[in-house]
Amino acid sequence: MEPQFNTNALDPVIHGRVRLGMMAYLASVSQASFGELKDKLSASDGNLSTHLRKLEDAGYVQVKKSFAGRKPLTTVSLSESGRGAWIGYLNHMQGLLNGA
């Protein structure tokens, strides 16, 4: 029996350009600053904040706020459940590609 071709099963929290890019980048580094993500994804502050909050609300990323000297510093990393969701997303995409 062939696997079912089901794009509806893709995780909607991950499957958006900015969130997908954020998950991919964070999977390759231990953590990233807000500014680093903004540069890598060519996103505005507001757009990145909105997408970051969605990933944080889903439990996929951990956000830490601190100060570097007198400047605020926001760092982001994948949570354990975020890494699992990312691997599941990639596995589902691979299944779609294999079934196409």
KEKE-3310 file (N, C-alpha, C; in steps of 0.2 Angstrom, whole numbers, plus 5000, padded with zeros to 4 digits):
npx = (5004:5003:5010:5000:4997:4997:4995:4989:4993:5004:5013:5006:5011:5024:5025:5027:5035:5044:5043:5047:5060:5066:5065:5073:5086:5088:5089:5102:5111:5116:5110:5102:5103:5091:5093:5102:5093:5084:5092:5096:5084:5078:5068:5057:5057:5044:5037:5046:5045:5031:5030:5040:5034:5023:5029:5035:5024:5019:5028:5040:5051:5063:5064:5075:5078:5090:5103:5116:5129:5122:5112:5097:5096:5090:5089:5087:5082:5080:5068:5067:5055:5052:5063:5059:5047:5052:5060:5050:5042:5051:5052:5039:5039:5048:5042:5031:5038:5044:5032:5028)
npy = (4994:5011:5026:5038:5054:5068:5084:5091:5086:5093:5102:5116:5126:5127:5127:5140:5153:5162:5156:5143:5145:5150:5139:5130:5137:5138:5124:5122:5128:5132:5142:5158:5176:5188:5198:5192:5182:5190:5196:5184:5179:5190:5198:5209:5218:5218:5208:5197:5195:5192:5179:5173:5173:5164:5152:5151:5150:5138:5130:5127:5134:5142:5157:5169:5183:5195:5206:5214:5222:5237:5236:5228:5210:5197:5180:5165:5148:5131:5121:5105:5099:5106:5103:5089:5092:5098:5088:5078:5086:5087:5073:5071:5079:5073:5061:5065:5070:5058:5051:5058)
npz = (5000:4996:5003:5010:5002:5010:5013:5023:5035:5038:5050:5055:5063:5060:5047:5038:5029:5037:5050:5047:5042:5053:5062:5055:5055:5069:5072:5067:5075:5092:5099:5095:5092:5093:5084:5075:5070:5063:5053:5046:5041:5034:5040:5047:5063:5070:5062:5064:5078:5080:5074:5081:5094:5091:5089:5102:5110:5106:5112:5105:5104:5115:5124:5129:5139:5142:5147:5138:5143:5144:5135:5129:5127:5117:5116:5107:5107:5101:5109:5117:5113:5102:5094:5092:5085:5074:5068:5065:5056:5045:5042:5038:5027:5019:5017:5009:4998:4993:4990:4979)
capx = (5000:5007:5008:4995:4999:4993:4999:4985:4996:5010:5013:5005:5015:5031:5024:5027:5042:5048:5044:5051:5067:5068:5066:5079:5092:5089:5091:5109:5115:5114:5105:5103:5100:5085:5096:5104:5088:5081:5096:5096:5077:5076:5062:5056:5056:5037:5036:5050:5042:5025:5032:5043:5029:5019:5033:5036:5017:5018:5033:5045:5057:5064:5066:5078:5080:5095:5107:5123:5130:5116:5108:5094:5098:5085:5092:5082:5085:5075:5066:5067:5049:5053:5067:5055:5042:5056:5062:5043:5040:5056:5051:5033:5040:5052:5037:5028:5043:5044:5026:5026)
capy = (5000:5017:5031:5043:5060:5072:5090:5094:5084:5097:5106:5123:5131:5127:5128:5147:5155:5164:5151:5137:5147:5150:5132:5127:5140:5136:5117:5121:5132:5131:5148:5164:5182:5191:5202:5187:5179:5195:5196:5178:5178:5196:5200:5216:5217:5216:5201:5191:5195:5189:5172:5170:5171:5158:5146:5150:5148:5131:5126:5125:5138:5145:5164:5172:5190:5198:5212:5214:5229:5241:5234:5221:5205:5192:5174:5160:5141:5126:5117:5098:5097:5110:5098:5084:5094:5099:5081:5076:5090:5085:5067:5071:5082:5067:5056:5069:5070:5051:5049:5063)
capz = (5000:4995:5009:5008:5001:5014:5015:5028:5041:5040:5056:5053:5067:5057:5039:5035:5027:5043:5055:5044:5042:5060:5064:5051:5057:5076:5072:5066:5080:5099:5100:5090:5095:5089:5078:5070:5066:5059:5047:5042:5038:5031:5043:5051:5070:5071:5059:5068:5085:5079:5072:5087:5099:5089:5090:5109:5112:5104:5115:5101:5106:5122:5123:5135:5139:5147:5145:5136:5146:5145:5129:5130:5122:5117:5113:5106:5105:5100:5115:5116:5109:5096:5090:5090:5080:5068:5065:5063:5050:5040:5040:5034:5020:5015:5014:5003:4992:4991:4987:4973)
cpx = (5004:5005:5004:4998:4995:4996:4995:4989:5002:5009:5012:5009:5022:5030:5023:5034:5046:5049:5048:5058:5070:5070:5073:5086:5093:5091:5099:5114:5112:5109:5107:5100:5095:5088:5099:5099:5085:5085:5096:5089:5075:5069:5062:5056:5049:5035:5039:5047:5035:5026:5035:5038:5024:5023:5034:5029:5016:5023:5039:5051:5057:5067:5069:5080:5085:5098:5114:5126:5124:5110:5104:5096:5093:5089:5086:5085:5079:5074:5067:5061:5049:5058:5064:5050:5046:5058:5055:5041:5045:5054:5044:5034:5044:5047:5033:5032:5043:5038:5024:5028)
cpy = (5006:5022:5036:5050:5065:5078:5093:5092:5088:5101:5113:5128:5132:5129:5135:5149:5157:5159:5145:5139:5148:5143:5129:5130:5138:5129:5116:5125:5131:5136:5153:5170:5184:5194:5197:5183:5184:5196:5190:5177:5184:5198:5206:5214:5214:5209:5196:5190:5191:5181:5169:5168:5165:5152:5145:5148:5140:5127:5124:5128:5141:5152:5166:5179:5192:5204:5211:5221:5232:5240:5228:5216:5199:5186:5169:5153:5137:5122:5110:5096:5101:5106:5092:5086:5095:5093:5078:5079:5088:5078:5067:5074:5077:5062:5059:5068:5063:5049:5053:5059)
cpz = (5000:5001:5006:5008:5004:5017:5021:5035:5043:5046:5054:5057:5063:5050:5037:5034:5033:5048:5053:5044:5049:5063:5061:5054:5064:5076:5071:5070:5087:5101:5095:5094:5090:5083:5073:5066:5061:5053:5043:5038:5035:5033:5047:5059:5072:5068:5063:5075:5085:5078:5078:5092:5097:5091:5098:5112:5111:5108:5111:5102:5113:5121:5130:5134:5144:5144:5143:5138:5147:5140:5131:5125:5123:5113:5112:5104:5104:5107:5113:5112:5102:5091:5087:5084:5073:5064:5062:5056:5044:5038:5036:5027:5016:5013:5009:4997:4989:4988:4981:4967)
residu = (MET:GLU:PRO:GLN:PHE:ASN:THR:ASN:ALA:LEU:ASP:PRO:VAL:ILE:HIS:GLY:ARG:VAL:ARG:LEU:GLY:MET:MET:ALA:TYR:LEU:ALA:SER:VAL:SER:GLN:ALA:SER:PHE:GLY:GLU:LEU:LYS:ASP:LYS:LEU:SER:ALA:SER:ASP:GLY:ASN:LEU:SER:THR:HIS:LEU:ARG:LYS:LEU:GLU:ASP:ALA:GLY:TYR:VAL:GLN:VAL:LYS:LYS:SER:PHE:ALA:GLY:ARG:LYS:PRO:LEU:THR:THR:VAL:SER:LEU:SER:GLU:SER:GLY:ARG:GLY:ALA:TRP:ILE:GLY:TYR:LEU:ASN:HIS:MET:GLN:GLY:LEU:LEU:ASN:GLY:ALA)
# end
